[in-house]
Amino acid sequence: LTGWVRNLPDGRVEIVAEGEESALQQLLAWCHEGPQAARVDQVECREEPVSGEFDTFIMRY
């Protein structure tokens, strides 16, 4: 996977990711669970054309 993740001020998490379909599906499944102690109320997913602009996966601040 490549792309980025960041926490938003309102408590939501935003992820932009590109990669193999199976890896993206695993990421999406994990998003529905979240890490331990997290409360996941909703997951929204939007597919967009691949940009190819990422070479790593980073945390943005």
Stockholm file with secondary structure:
# STOCKHOLM 1.0

chainA/1-61         LTGWVRNLPDGRVEIVAEGEESALQQLLAWCHEGPQAARVDQVECREEPVSGEFDTFIMRY
#=GR chainA/1-61 SS CEEEEEECTTSCEEEEEESCHHHHHHHHHHHHHCSTTCCCCCCCCCCCCCCCCCSSEEECC
#=GC SS_cons        CEEEEEECTTSCEEEEEESCHHHHHHHHHHHHHCSTTCCCCCCCCCCCCCCCCCSSEEECC
//
